[in-house]
Amino acid sequence: MVTIPHVDEIDYEQFITEDDTPVDNLFSDQQQRLLVEPLHTSWNCPQPFLACANVGLYFHPERPPVVPDMLLSLGVKAAKDLRAKKNRVYFTWVFGKAPDVVVEVVSNREGGEIDRKLQIYEEIGVSDYVIFDPDHEILDTDLRVYELRDGKYVQKQTYWLEKVELGLLLWEGEYEQQHALWLRWCDQERKPISIAMEQRIRADQERKINEKLSAKLRALGVDPNTIL
């Protein structure tokens, strides 16, 4: 495991927290949003959490960071002042833990997802490591999930992540006007965690049903406000 120096000895001005360099393609950008947005809008998590995309993950002051496509960390929350250098990225020694889940979306063969990054996430104690490879650049399957057991990653046979009580689902459909195979969060019954648009559609459908029912009741001389 990585040993961290005393926090008071660290000068945060030395760290690069953003370099203004584009790092991802349009598909990866949308996929990252699809993994982050529903957790903030629909997930009923009983504790505070941090879910973010493309944010630097520093695990040692003297080693370069990694930048996961998405990370989820339970029992923590972002600081109030996100402009402060100390609060701009995920410093493991500031949050007091490694993320619980890291997701990497494979775009090419150069990202190191299956070797370099896997070794780092294993070393720092990320409980679940997810590799989504829809184009089979480095895997012979769309999705692979690793679980940390006794300090080593073991490939899981299911897509349910016990630590965070979330599942993963390969879902073919339209998101942000793009039809593709997407990776989504789901509950234990494999029902997708809703995005905001799906919530709005369901609410609109329920409103229209209620309006039709109210109209029928009024036609029968019944005030719908007395029974609805």
C-alpha positions in Angstrom: 0.0 0.0 0.0 1.0 3.6 -0.6 2.5 5.4 2.4 1.5 9.1 2.6 3.6 11.8 4.3 2.1 14.0 7.0 -0.5 16.2 5.5 0.8 19.4 7.1 4.1 19.0 5.2 2.5 19.1 1.8 2.6 22.3 -0.4 -0.5 22.1 -2.6 0.8 24.7 -5.1 3.1 22.1 -6.5 0.3 20.0 -7.9 -1.2 20.3 -11.4 -5.0 20.2 -10.9 -5.9 21.1 -14.4 -3.9 21.5 -17.6 -6.6 22.6 -20.1 -5.7 19.7 -22.4 -8.6 17.9 -24.1 -8.3 14.2 -23.2 -11.4 12.4 -24.4 -13.7 11.9 -27.4 -17.4 12.7 -27.6 -18.5 9.2 -26.8 -16.4 9.0 -23.7 -17.6 12.4 -22.7 -21.3 11.3 -22.9 -20.6 8.0 -21.3 -19.0 9.7 -18.3 -22.0 11.9 -17.8 -24.3 8.9 -18.0 -22.4 7.4 -15.1 -22.3 10.5 -13.0 -25.6 12.2 -13.5 -28.1 9.5 -12.3 -26.2 9.1 -9.1 -26.8 12.7 -8.3 -30.4 12.9 -9.5 -31.9 9.5 -8.8 -29.8 7.3 -6.5 -31.1 7.0 -3.0 -27.8 6.7 -1.2 -28.0 6.8 2.6 -24.7 8.5 3.1 -22.8 11.4 1.4 -20.8 10.5 -1.7 -18.6 12.0 -4.4 -19.2 11.0 -8.0 -17.2 12.8 -10.7 -15.6 12.3 -14.1 -12.2 13.2 -15.5 -10.9 14.5 -12.1 -7.3 14.0 -11.1 -6.7 11.3 -8.5 -3.5 11.9 -6.5 -2.4 9.0 -4.4 1.1 10.2 -3.4 2.6 13.6 -3.4 5.7 12.4 -5.2 4.0 10.4 -7.9 2.0 11.6 -10.9 -1.8 11.3 -10.7 -4.1 9.2 -12.7 -7.3 10.6 -14.2 -10.1 8.0 -14.1 -13.0 8.4 -16.5 -15.3 8.2 -13.5 -14.9 7.6 -9.8 -17.3 7.1 -6.9 -16.4 7.5 -3.3 -18.8 6.9 -0.4 -18.8 8.6 3.0 -17.1 11.7 1.6 -18.2 15.0 0.1 -16.6 17.8 -1.8 -15.3 20.8 0.2 -17.3 24.0 0.2 -14.6 26.0 -1.5 -13.8 24.1 -4.7 -11.5 26.8 -5.9 -8.9 26.2 -3.2 -6.0 24.2 -4.6 -6.4 21.6 -1.9 -10.0 20.9 -2.9 -9.8 20.9 -6.7 -9.0 17.2 -7.3 -9.2 13.9 -5.4 -6.2 13.8 -3.0 -6.5 10.4 -1.2 -4.9 11.8 1.9 -7.4 14.7 2.1 -10.4 12.5 1.7 -8.9 9.9 3.9 -9.5 7.0 1.5 -9.2 5.8 -2.0 -12.4 5.9 -4.2 -14.6 2.9 -3.8 -15.2 2.5 -7.5 -13.2 3.6 -10.6 -14.5 3.2 -14.1 -12.3 3.4 -17.2 -13.9 3.7 -20.7 -11.4 2.3 -23.3 -10.9 4.5 -26.4 -7.6 3.0 -27.7 -4.8 0.7 -26.8 -2.6 3.4 -25.2 -4.5 4.1 -22.0 -3.0 1.4 -19.8 -6.3 0.3 -18.4 -5.4 -3.4 -18.2 -1.9 -3.0 -16.8 -0.6 0.3 -15.5 -3.9 1.7 -14.2 -5.0 -1.6 -12.9 -1.8 -1.9 -10.8 -2.2 1.6 -9.4 -5.9 1.1 -8.4 -5.0 -2.2 -6.8 -2.1 -0.6 -5.0 -4.1 2.3 -3.5 -7.0 0.1 -2.5 -9.9 0.9 -4.9 -12.5 -1.7 -4.0 -14.0 -2.2 -7.5 -12.3 -1.5 -10.8 -14.5 -1.4 -14.0 -13.2 -1.5 -17.6 -15.8 -0.7 -20.3 -14.5 -1.6 -23.7 -17.3 -1.4 -26.3 -15.0 -1.6 -29.3 -12.9 -4.4 -27.8 -9.7 -2.5 -28.1 -8.0 -4.4 -25.2 -10.6 -6.9 -24.0 -12.5 -9.7 -25.8 -15.7 -8.6 -24.0 -17.6 -5.3 -23.5 -17.2 -5.2 -19.7 -14.9 -6.5 -17.1 -15.1 -5.9 -13.3 -12.4 -6.5 -10.7 -13.0 -6.7 -7.0 -10.2 -6.2 -4.4 -9.7 -9.2 -2.2 -6.8 -9.5 0.2 -5.1 -6.6 -1.6 -5.3 -8.2 -5.1 -7.8 -7.8 -7.9 -10.0 -10.8 -8.7 -12.2 -10.7 -11.8 -15.9 -10.8 -10.8 -18.4 -13.1 -12.5 -21.3 -10.7 -11.8 -21.7 -7.0 -12.2 -23.1 -6.3 -8.7 -20.8 -4.2 -6.6 -21.5 -5.1 -2.9 -19.4 -2.3 -1.4 -21.6 0.5 -2.9 -24.8 -1.6 -3.4 -25.0 -0.7 -7.1 -25.0 -2.9 -10.2 -23.7 -2.3 -13.8 -25.8 -2.9 -16.9 -25.0 -2.9 -20.6 -27.8 -0.9 -22.1 -28.5 -0.3 -25.8 -30.5 2.8 -26.3 -30.5 6.6 -26.9 -28.8 9.0 -24.6 -28.3 12.7 -25.6 -29.5 11.9 -29.1 -27.0 9.1 -29.6 -28.0 5.5 -30.0 -25.3 3.2 -28.7 -24.3 0.5 -26.3 -23.9 2.3 -23.0 -22.8 1.4 -19.5 -25.3 2.3 -16.8 -25.8 1.9 -13.1 -28.7 -0.3 -12.0 -30.3 -1.7 -8.8 -30.3 -5.3 -7.7 -33.3 -6.1 -9.9 -31.2 -4.7 -12.8 -33.5 -1.7 -13.2 -31.4 1.3 -14.5 -30.9 4.2 -12.2 -32.9 6.9 -13.9 -31.4 9.9 -15.6 -33.1 13.3 -15.3 -34.7 13.0 -18.7 -36.3 9.7 -17.9 -37.7 11.1 -14.7 -39.2 14.0 -16.6 -40.8 11.7 -19.2 -42.3 9.5 -16.5 -43.6 12.5 -14.6 -45.2 13.9 -17.9 -46.8 10.5 -18.6 -48.3 10.3 -15.1 -49.6 13.9 -15.5 -51.3 13.1 -18.8 -52.9 9.9 -17.3 -54.2 11.9 -14.3 -55.6 14.6 -16.6 -57.5 12.0 -18.7 -58.8 10.3 -15.6 -59.9 13.7 -14.1 -61.7 14.6 -17.4 -63.6 11.2 -17.3 -64.6 11.7 -13.7 -65.9 15.3 -14.4 -67.9 13.9 -17.4 -69.6 11.6 -14.9 -70.3 14.5 -12.5 -67.6 13.5 -10.0 -65.2 16.0 -8.6 -61.7 14.4 -9.1 -60.3 16.4 -6.2 -62.4 14.4 -3.8 -60.9 11.0 -4.8 -57.5 11.7 -6.4 
